[in-house]
């Protein structure tokens, strides 16, 4: 029973075990390529981002205890993250996104927290939505912006509350408003951003 044939059998078994081990290592490496940061990306607040958009990391956040109901607004685009050539203006047809969560809140104090995960500067403007119309139907002017008549306020400062020069990539801006029941439109009103898809309805009940 201690023949050469017996040694040959043991060598074959060892070889099979080694092949199985190597196969397990390679498949484990492949499985780590997918995951939650694939395709659509994470986004940080609500996970709603534009496919293929850049993902800036937040350098600041809003205060933890803002008044009333909090609406988290995620701002994204397909620009190159933190490129020195990026600014507020954007070409027509660029993939951009504005997503608010929740999309319905009770009347009263509402704190909007807008986080810019994109590569361009953005802002958040809160506009009343006229009866019989829906979000996205405003017509931009020659400057690529929509009329802000009746604006209730905006978050357009980086790492601060209220109005500023825009929320830069990786920054957060916020504002607290007292809203009566009604329909509102949340927009980014920098050049061509609205036409590129940065709007969403907010219902206040």
N, C-alpha and C positions, 0 to 999 in steps of 0.2 A: 504493500500500500504506500510505500515511500518512493515510488518510481518517478522517473522524469515526467511522466504524464500527469502525476499528481501535482508536481510543481507548476506545470503548464496551466492546470485548472486554477491554482491560486493566483497566478499572474493575470489570467483573464479576469478574475473577480476583482482584483485590485484595479485593473484598468477600467472596468465598468464603473466602479465607485468614483474614481477620479473624474471620469467624464461627466457623471451626474453632478458632482460638486461644481465643476466648471460651468455647467449649464445653468445651475442655480444662481451663480454669481452674475452671469451675463444677463439673465432675465430680470434680476433684481435691479440692475443698473438701468435697464430700459424702463421699468415701471416708474422710476423717479423722474422721467422726463415729462410726464403728464402732470395732472393735479389741478389744484384750484387756481393756479396762475396761468393756465393755458388760455387759448382763444380770446375770451372776452376780458380777461384780467380781473383783478380783485376790485379795486376802487375805494376801499376803506369805509365809505359811508353808504351802505346799501348795496355795494357791489355792482352798481349800474354804471358801466363805462362803454365807450365806443370801441368796437372791435378794432384792434390794431393801434389804439391810442397810446400815447406815452403815459407813463405812470410816475409822476413826481411824488416824492415822499414829503409828507407834511412837516414843515419846520415850526409850525405853531398851531395851537388849537384854541377854540373859544373857551371862555370861562365855564366851569362845570355847572354853575347854578344861575342860568338865565331865567328870566320870568316867563311864566305861562307855558304853553305847549311849544315844544321844539320841533321845527321842521328842518331836517338835514338835507342840504342841496349839494349834489355832486356835479362838478363842472369838469368836463373832459374834452379833449380834442386829439387830432392825429398829428399835431406838430412835433418837431424834434424837441425833446425835453431840455429845458434850460438853455436853448441855443441863444447866443447873444443877438441874433438877427430877429428873434421873435418879439412880438409886442402885442398890442390889442387888435390891430387890423388883421384880417384874414381873407384869403381868396374865396370866391364863390365856389361852392362844391366841396369844401373841406369837411371831413367827418367830425362833427361836434355833438356834444350831448349835455343836456341839463336835466337832471333827475332829482325829484323831490320826494321825500318820504317822512311822514305819511302824506298822501295826496288830499286828505280831508281832515279838518281839525274843527273843534268847537270855537264859537265866537269868543272874543276876548283877547287877552295878550298872547301873541305868537312871536316866538323868537326864531329867526331864520339864521342858520349856520351854513355858510357857503364855503366849501372846500375845493380848491383848485388842484386837481390831479393831472392837469394837462401841461402842455409846453408853451401855451400862450397865456397872456393876461386875460382875465374874465371879470365879470361883475354879476350882481343879481339885482334886478329892478322889479318891484312889485307893482303891477298895474291892475286897475279894475277891468273886468271882462264884461263888455256890454251884453245885454240880453239878446239871445238869438244868434250869438257868434260863438266860435270855438277857438281854442288856442292855436296859434300858428297861422291865423288868417290876416294878420296885420301886413300892410304893404310898406316895405322899407323905402326911404327916400333915396335921392341921388348919393347921399353920404353913406348908404348901407345901413342906416339906423331907422327904427320905427319911432313914431311920435310918442313921447312920454307924458303927454297931457294927462293930468289926473293921477300921476305917480304918487304912491303912498309912502315911498321911501326906497332906499337901496343900501345894499352891502357892497361897497366897492373900495374898501380899505384893506390893506394887507396886515394881518395880525392885529386888527383893531375893529372897533364898531363904527357903523355909519358910512358916510361918504368919503371917498378918497380917490386915488389915481388908478385904481384897479387892483384886483386880487392877483398877485403874481404867482407863477408856478410854485406849488408846494405850500402856499399860504392859505389862511382861512380868514374870512370876514364875517361879521354878524350884525344883526339889527333886530330890535324888538319893536313891534307895532301892535296897536290895538285895532282889531279888525271886526267889523260887524258881519252878520251873515251875508253871504254873497259868493260870487264866482270871481276869481282873480287869475291873472296870468303872470307867471314868473318867467322873466326873460333875461338873457344877457344881451345888452344893447350896444356892444362895441361893433365896429364896422363889419358887416356881413354875418355876424354871429347868429342873429335871429334867423336870417334866410338859410343858414347852414344847420338849423335844427335846434337852437338853444332856447326852448320854451316849454312850459308845461302848465296845465291848469291846476289851480288849488281851489278846493271847495271849502268854504267856511259855513258851518251849520249852526 
